[in-house]
Amino acid sequence: MHDKKELCDKITALYPDIGACGMNVDVSWDEQEKMWVVHLEKDVHKLDHYLATTDADYCMDDKQCVSLGLEIAQLRKNIEGKQF
């Protein structure tokens, strides 16, 4: 399993416009759910995305980051005022 710094660094490398680790992006492990939680924040908008370990592994291995990418796209739309 990867650690939170590795995962956070990967997210900011893939999506550099969302911000920096520890400022706009943070990652934590939810022991109860046994999942990673990606905390995204931009301006007044906040979003927490639960990322299964298998999805995190795929993302870290450059295979796919689909679910996380969709959440980041939603956050961008919220910031731009284009909510569904």
DSSP file (Angstrom, degrees, kcal/mol; ACC not computed):
  #  RESIDUE AA STRUCTURE BP1 BP2  ACC     N-H-->O    O-->H-N    N-H-->O    O-->H-N    TCO  KAPPA ALPHA  PHI   PSI    X-CA   Y-CA   Z-CA
    1    1 A M              0   0    0      0, 0.0     2,-0.1     0, 0.0    52,-0.0   0.000 360.0 360.0 360.0 145.7    0.0    0.0    0.0
    2    2 A H        -     0   0    0     51,-0.1     2,-0.2     1,-0.1    55,-0.0  -0.391 360.0-116.8 -83.8 163.9    1.2    3.5   -0.8
    3    3 A D     >  -     0   0    0     -2,-0.1     4,-2.1     1,-0.1     5,-0.2  -0.577  27.4-105.0 -99.8 169.5    1.5    6.3    1.8
    4    4 A K  H  > S+     0   0    0      1,-0.2     4,-2.6     2,-0.2     5,-0.2   0.833 117.5  53.9 -63.9 -35.0   -0.4    9.5    1.9
    5    5 A K  H  > S+     0   0    0      2,-0.2     4,-2.8     1,-0.2    -1,-0.2   0.928 109.0  48.6 -66.1 -44.0    2.5   11.6    0.7
    6    6 A E  H  > S+     0   0    0      2,-0.2     4,-2.1     1,-0.2    -2,-0.2   0.931 114.7  45.4 -59.1 -46.0    3.0    9.5   -2.4
    7    7 A L  H  X S+     0   0    0     -4,-2.1     4,-2.3     2,-0.2    -2,-0.2   0.913 113.7  48.4 -66.5 -43.2   -0.7    9.6   -3.2
    8    8 A C  H  X S+     0   0    0     -4,-2.6     4,-2.4     1,-0.2     5,-0.2   0.921 111.6  50.0 -62.9 -44.5   -0.9   13.3   -2.6
    9    9 A D  H  X S+     0   0    0     -4,-2.8     4,-1.7     1,-0.2    -1,-0.2   0.886 110.3  50.9 -61.5 -38.9    2.2   14.0   -4.8
   10   10 A K  H  X S+     0   0    0     -4,-2.1     4,-2.3    -5,-0.2    -2,-0.2   0.917 109.6  50.2 -64.9 -43.8    0.7   11.8   -7.6
   11   11 A I  H  X S+     0   0    0     -4,-2.3     4,-2.5     1,-0.2    -2,-0.2   0.925 112.3  46.0 -61.8 -45.7   -2.6   13.7   -7.5
   12   12 A T  H  < S+     0   0    0     -4,-2.4    -1,-0.2     1,-0.2    -2,-0.2   0.798 111.3  53.3 -71.3 -26.0   -0.9   17.1   -7.7
   13   13 A A  H  < S+     0   0    0     -4,-1.7    -1,-0.2    -5,-0.2    -2,-0.2   0.894 114.6  41.2 -70.5 -39.8    1.3   15.9  -10.5
   14   14 A L  H  < S+     0   0    0     -4,-2.3    -2,-0.2     1,-0.2    -1,-0.2   0.847 130.6  27.0 -74.4 -34.7   -1.7   14.7  -12.5
   15   15 A Y    ><  +     0   0    0     -4,-2.5     3,-1.8    -5,-0.2     4,-0.3  -0.599  68.7 165.1-128.3  69.2   -3.8   17.8  -11.7
   16   16 A P  G >  S+     0   0    0      0, 0.0     3,-0.8     0, 0.0    -1,-0.1   0.727  70.4  66.0 -63.9 -21.9   -1.3   20.6  -11.0
   17   17 A D  G 3  S+     0   0    0      1,-0.2     3,-0.1     3,-0.0    -5,-0.1   0.601  87.4  69.2 -76.7  -9.1   -4.0   23.3  -11.3
   18   18 A I  G <  S-     0   0    0     -3,-1.8     2,-0.3     1,-0.3    -1,-0.2   0.696 106.9-110.8 -84.3 -16.0   -5.8   22.1   -8.2
   19   19 A G    <   -     0   0    0     -3,-0.8    -1,-0.3    -4,-0.3     2,-0.3  -0.820  40.6 -41.4 127.2-164.1   -3.1   23.2   -5.8
   20   20 A A    >>> -     0   0    0     -2,-0.3     4,-2.0    -3,-0.1     3,-1.9  -0.741  57.5 -93.8-110.4 151.7   -0.4   21.9   -3.5
   21   21 A C  B 345S+a   25   0A   0     -2,-0.3     5,-0.2     1,-0.3    -1,-0.1  -0.350 112.8  19.8 -58.7 138.5   -0.3   19.1   -1.0
   22   22 A G  T 345S+     0   0    0      3,-3.0    -1,-0.3     1,-0.1     4,-0.1   0.265 127.1  54.4  83.8 -13.3   -1.2   20.3    2.5
   23   23 A M  T <45S-     0   0    0     -3,-1.9    -2,-0.2     2,-0.4    -1,-0.1   0.741 129.0  -1.8-112.5 -65.6   -2.8   23.4    1.1
   24   24 A N  T  <5S+     0   0    0     -4,-2.0    17,-2.4     1,-0.2     2,-0.4   0.604 132.6  43.7-104.2 -17.0   -5.5   22.6   -1.4
   25   25 A V  E   < +aB  21  40A   0     -5,-1.7    -3,-3.0    15,-0.2    -2,-0.4  -0.995  61.0 165.4-132.2 133.6   -5.1   18.8   -1.5
   26   26 A D  E     - B   0  39A   0     13,-2.0    13,-3.3    -2,-0.4     2,-0.4  -0.983  17.5-153.3-143.6 155.0   -4.7   16.4    1.4
   27   27 A V  E     + B   0  38A   0     -2,-0.3     2,-0.3    11,-0.2    11,-0.2  -0.987  15.7 172.0-130.9 136.9   -5.0   12.7    1.8
   28   28 A S  E     - B   0  37A   0      9,-2.1     9,-3.2    -2,-0.4     2,-0.5  -0.960  31.4-117.2-140.4 160.8   -5.8   10.6    4.8
   29   29 A W  E     - B   0  36A   0     -2,-0.3     2,-0.9     7,-0.2     7,-0.2  -0.874  18.2-148.9-100.7 125.9   -6.6    7.0    5.6
   30   30 A D  E  >> - B   0  35A   0      5,-3.0     4,-2.0    -2,-0.5     5,-1.3  -0.832   9.9-169.0 -95.0 104.1  -10.0    6.2    6.9
   31   31 A E  T  45S+     0   0    0     -2,-0.9    -1,-0.2     1,-0.2     5,-0.0   0.866  83.7  51.8 -63.2 -38.4   -9.5    3.2    9.1
   32   32 A Q  T  45S+     0   0    0      1,-0.2    -1,-0.2    -3,-0.1    -2,-0.0   0.927 120.1  33.0 -66.2 -45.0  -13.2    2.5    9.5
   33   33 A E  T  45S-     0   0    0      2,-0.2    -2,-0.2     0, 0.0    -1,-0.2   0.646  99.2-134.8 -84.8 -15.9  -13.9    2.5    5.8
   34   34 A K  T  <5 +     0   0    0     -4,-2.0    19,-0.5     1,-0.3     2,-0.3   0.910  67.9 112.1  58.2  44.1  -10.5    1.1    4.8
   35   35 A M  E   <S-B   30   0A   0     -5,-1.3    -5,-3.0    17,-0.1     2,-0.3  -0.955  72.3-107.3-140.7 157.3  -10.3    3.7    2.1
   36   36 A W  E     -BC  29  51A   0     15,-2.6    15,-3.3    -2,-0.3     2,-0.5  -0.622  27.6-148.9 -79.6 145.7   -8.2    6.8    1.3
   37   37 A V  E     -BC  28  50A   0     -9,-3.2    -9,-2.1    -2,-0.3     2,-0.7  -0.980   4.7-157.8-118.2 120.2  -10.0   10.1    1.6
   38   38 A V  E     -BC  27  49A   0     11,-3.2    11,-2.5    -2,-0.5     2,-0.6  -0.876   8.0-157.1 -98.1 117.3   -8.8   12.8   -0.8
   39   39 A H  E     -BC  26  48A   0    -13,-3.3   -13,-2.0    -2,-0.7     2,-0.4  -0.855  11.6-173.1 -98.3 118.4   -9.7   16.2    0.6
   40   40 A L  E     +BC  25  47A   0      7,-3.4     7,-2.6    -2,-0.6     2,-0.4  -0.920   6.1 174.9-113.8 137.9   -9.9   18.9   -2.1
   41   41 A E  E     + C   0  46A   0    -17,-2.4     2,-0.3    -2,-0.4     5,-0.2  -0.986   8.5 165.4-145.2 131.2  -10.3   22.6   -1.3
   42   42 A K  E >   - C   0  45A   0      3,-2.5     3,-2.4    -2,-0.4     2,-0.2  -0.938  69.0 -41.8-147.1 122.3  -10.3   25.6   -3.6
   43   43 A D  T 3  S-     0   0    0     -2,-0.3    36,-0.0     1,-0.3     0, 0.0  -0.415 125.4 -24.1  55.2-124.2  -11.6   29.0   -2.5
   44   44 A V  T 3  S+     0   0    0     -2,-0.2     2,-0.4    -3,-0.1    -1,-0.3   0.445 117.4 102.2 -94.7  -0.4  -14.8   28.3   -0.5
   45   45 A H  E <   -C   42   0A   0     -3,-2.4    -3,-2.5    30,-0.0     2,-0.4  -0.691  47.6-179.4 -90.8 133.6  -15.4   24.9   -2.2
   46   46 A K  E     +C   41   0A   0     -2,-0.4     2,-0.3    -5,-0.2    -5,-0.2  -0.976   4.4 177.6-132.0 145.5  -14.6   21.7   -0.4
   47   47 A L  E     -C   40   0A   0     -7,-2.6    -7,-3.4    -2,-0.4     2,-0.5  -0.978  14.0-158.8-149.4 132.2  -14.9   18.1   -1.5
   48   48 A D  E     -C   39   0A   0     -2,-0.3     2,-0.5    -9,-0.2    -9,-0.2  -0.956  13.2-168.6-111.0 130.1  -14.0   14.8    0.1
   49   49 A H  E     -C   38   0A   0    -11,-2.5   -11,-3.2    -2,-0.5     2,-0.5  -0.975  15.0-141.2-122.1 125.6  -13.6   11.8   -2.2
   50   50 A Y  E     -C   37   0A   0     -2,-0.5     2,-0.5   -13,-0.2   -13,-0.2  -0.744  19.7-167.0 -86.3 127.6  -13.3    8.3   -1.0
   51   51 A L  E     -C   36   0A   0    -15,-3.3   -15,-2.6    -2,-0.5     5,-0.0  -0.959  16.0-132.7-122.0 115.3  -10.7    6.3   -3.0
   52   52 A A     >  -     0   0    0     -2,-0.5     4,-2.6   -17,-0.2     5,-0.2  -0.264  25.2-115.1 -62.1 152.3  -10.5    2.5   -2.7
   53   53 A T  H  > S+     0   0    0    -19,-0.5     4,-2.6     1,-0.2     5,-0.2   0.868 117.3  53.6 -60.0 -36.2   -7.1    1.1   -2.3
   54   54 A T  H  > S+     0   0    0      2,-0.2     4,-2.4     1,-0.2    -1,-0.2   0.915 109.8  47.6 -65.4 -40.4   -7.3   -0.7   -5.6
   55   55 A D  H  > S+     0   0    0      2,-0.2     4,-2.3     1,-0.2    -2,-0.2   0.898 111.8  50.4 -65.2 -39.7   -8.2    2.6   -7.3
   56   56 A A  H  X S+     0   0    0     -4,-2.6     4,-2.7     2,-0.2    -2,-0.2   0.909 110.3  50.2 -63.5 -41.3   -5.3    4.3   -5.6
   57   57 A D  H  X S+     0   0    0     -4,-2.6     4,-2.0     2,-0.2    -2,-0.2   0.920 110.0  49.7 -63.5 -43.6   -3.0    1.6   -6.7
   58   58 A Y  H  <>S+     0   0    0     -4,-2.4     5,-2.9     1,-0.2     6,-0.7   0.916 112.7  48.0 -59.7 -42.9   -4.2    1.9  -10.3
   59   59 A C  H ><5S+     0   0    0     -4,-2.3     3,-1.6     1,-0.2    -2,-0.2   0.926 111.5  48.8 -64.6 -45.4   -3.7    5.7  -10.1
   60   60 A M  H 3<5S+     0   0    0     -4,-2.7    -1,-0.2     1,-0.3    -2,-0.2   0.821 110.1  52.5 -64.6 -30.8   -0.2    5.3   -8.6
   61   61 A D  T 3<5S-     0   0    0     -4,-2.0    -1,-0.3    -5,-0.2    -2,-0.2   0.256 115.8-115.6 -89.1  12.3    0.7    2.8  -11.4
   62   62 A D  T < 5S+     0   0    0     -3,-1.6    -3,-0.2    -5,-0.1    -2,-0.1   0.789  84.3 117.4  59.8  30.7   -0.4    5.2  -14.1
   63   63 A K  S   <S-     0   0    0     -5,-2.9     2,-0.3     1,-0.3    -4,-0.2   0.895  81.5 -31.5 -92.0 -50.5   -3.2    2.9  -15.2
   64   64 A Q        -     0   0    0     -6,-0.7    -1,-0.3    -9,-0.2    -3,-0.1  -0.935  34.7-174.8-168.5 147.4   -6.2    5.1  -14.5
   65   65 A C     >  +     0   0    0     -2,-0.3     4,-2.5    -3,-0.1     5,-0.2  -0.289  40.2 140.2-134.2  46.8   -7.5    7.7  -12.1
   66   66 A V  H  >  +     0   0    0      2,-0.2     4,-2.4     1,-0.2     5,-0.2   0.944  67.9  43.9 -63.0 -55.5  -11.1    7.9  -13.4
   67   67 A S  H  > S+     0   0    0      1,-0.2     4,-1.7     2,-0.2    -1,-0.2   0.900 117.9  45.8 -62.6 -40.1  -13.1    8.3  -10.2
   68   68 A L  H  > S+     0   0    0      1,-0.2     4,-2.4     2,-0.2    -1,-0.2   0.903 110.8  53.8 -67.0 -40.9  -10.8   10.9   -8.8
   69   69 A G  H  X S+     0   0    0     -4,-2.5     4,-2.2     1,-0.2    -2,-0.2   0.878 107.1  51.5 -60.5 -38.8  -10.7   12.7  -12.1
   70   70 A L  H  X S+     0   0    0     -4,-2.4     4,-2.1     2,-0.2    -1,-0.2   0.899 110.1  48.8 -65.2 -40.9  -14.5   12.9  -12.2
   71   71 A E  H  X S+     0   0    0     -4,-1.7     4,-2.3     2,-0.2    -2,-0.2   0.901 111.2  49.5 -65.9 -40.5  -14.5   14.4   -8.7
   72   72 A I  H  X S+     0   0    0     -4,-2.4     4,-2.4     2,-0.2    -2,-0.2   0.893 109.6  52.1 -66.3 -38.6  -11.9   16.9   -9.5
   73   73 A A  H  X S+     0   0    0     -4,-2.2     4,-2.2     2,-0.2    -1,-0.2   0.898 109.4  50.2 -62.0 -40.1  -13.9   17.9  -12.7
   74   74 A Q  H  X S+     0   0    0     -4,-2.1     4,-2.4     2,-0.2    -2,-0.2   0.909 109.1  51.1 -65.0 -41.9  -16.9   18.4  -10.4
   75   75 A L  H  X S+     0   0    0     -4,-2.3     4,-2.3     1,-0.2    -2,-0.2   0.917 109.4  50.9 -61.0 -43.2  -15.0   20.6   -8.1
   76   76 A R  H  X S+     0   0    0     -4,-2.4     4,-2.3     1,-0.2    -1,-0.2   0.915 109.5  50.1 -60.5 -43.2  -13.8   22.7  -11.0
   77   77 A K  H  X>S+     0   0    0     -4,-2.2     5,-3.4     1,-0.2     4,-0.5   0.901 110.0  50.7 -62.8 -40.5  -17.4   23.1  -12.2
   78   78 A N  H ><5S+     0   0    0     -4,-2.4     3,-0.8     3,-0.2    -1,-0.2   0.910 110.4  49.4 -62.0 -41.8  -18.5   24.1   -8.7
   79   79 A I  H 3<5S+     0   0    0     -4,-2.3    -2,-0.2     1,-0.3    -1,-0.2   0.899 112.3  47.4 -64.7 -40.2  -15.7   26.7   -8.6
   80   80 A E  H 3<5S-     0   0    0     -4,-2.3    -1,-0.3    -5,-0.2    -2,-0.2   0.495 117.6-113.8 -80.7  -2.7  -16.6   28.1  -12.0
   81   81 A G  T <<5S+     0   0    0     -3,-0.8    -3,-0.2    -4,-0.5     2,-0.1   0.750  80.6 124.4  78.4  24.0  -20.3   28.2  -11.0
   82   82 A K      < +     0   0    0     -5,-3.4    -4,-0.2    -6,-0.2    -3,-0.1  -0.376  33.4 164.3-112.6  52.3  -21.3   25.5  -13.5
   83   83 A Q              0   0    0     -5,-0.2    -8,-0.0    -6,-0.2    -9,-0.0  -0.338 360.0 360.0 -68.9 151.2  -23.0   23.1  -11.1
   84   84 A F              0   0    0    -10,-0.1    -1,-0.1    -2,-0.0   -10,-0.0   0.483 360.0 360.0 -73.5 360.0  -25.2   20.4  -12.6
